[in-house]
Amino acid sequence: MAITLHNIPEGLAVGVLFGGVAAGMPEASIAGAGRWPLASAFRISRRASPVSMPLRRRGLGKFRSFWYGQLSAIVEPVFGVLGAVAVIYMQSFLPYALAFAAGAMIYVVVEEVIPETQQDENTDIATFGFIGGFIVMMILDVALG
């Protein structure tokens, strides 16, 4: 449920970017919006695995685990379309939608992901993996603009 709720504002944020480009807002860039369609399949599968793997570990079948994971991730493109439509008609709502998306992402990481990584005996590896992943993402963010 937390991953699904996280995907809703993230989809809205991406949709808002597309809507901003469509509305001719100078702050919105097609370069930033153009990356999302290319990575959609990767994003959906990446979002689905944190749901599918624990369900499979709990004994749910492969197909049902996979299906529930995909359903949890499919809300992102759906809300992306809603976000694009919303920003075209409600441009004053834009700062609130982006703030909500950022807050939801931070909430999921702090509430769900970090505590889960600290429950096994490999807490140091999980912490270094988290730090390493953050560094890689910052490098990619700066390198790819």
TILO-538504 format. One record per residue (C-alpha): x, y, z. Coordinates in pm, whole numbers, plus 50000, padded with zeros to 5 digits. Layout:
XYZ...
This chain:
500005000050000502845024050083504515018349745501215023749564500585055849756504125066849676503585061149304500515083349289502225116749365505275106849162503045100648861501355133848928504735151348936505755137048600502355145148455502625180648584505905184248394504255172448072501285195248137503625224548197505315218347864501925215647692500745247847857503855266347740505255273348085508865285748048510035266648358508965233148210511435216247980510685190147716514155175847782513065166648134509685154448019511075133947732513045110347954510005095848126508405076947834511685059947754511985046748107508335038148173508715000348153511785001448375510025023648626506975001348648509074969848698511334987548947508314999449142506714965249134509604944949274509414958749632505824946349637506284913549449509334900149631507954901849987504674886349871506574857849707508664853250022505424850450223504284821350006502094837949745502364822549397504694836949134501924849848910499904866049190503014882049339503974895849000500404907548930500014925649263503374942549207502314954748864498984967248998500794987249266502925004148998500315010148729498905039748918501955060448824501185064848451497465068248523498105096948763500695110748520497905116748270495715131948542498595154548647499125166648292495435174848252495315191248595498235214848535496775226648208493565236848383494905245548730498375260948704498145275849053497965240149191501445231649057503545240249366501255220149592501325189349369505125189649352505465194949727503075166049792505075143349559508355151949728506885146750074505425113049977508755101049844510585111350159507875095650376508095061750204511875060450231511955070450597508915050450708509255018650502512605013750331515155024550591513635004950885513344973850665517064975050582518004975850951516194944051060518664917050949522274910751042523514928750729522694963850851526124977750763525914964750406522434979550373523615013250503526615014250270524365003349982521965031750063524815056950073526355042649753523025044249573522545080149682526015089549555525395072349220522065090449181523665124149258526435117649006523895107648741521755137948824524675161648774526115143248471522815139548286521425173348382
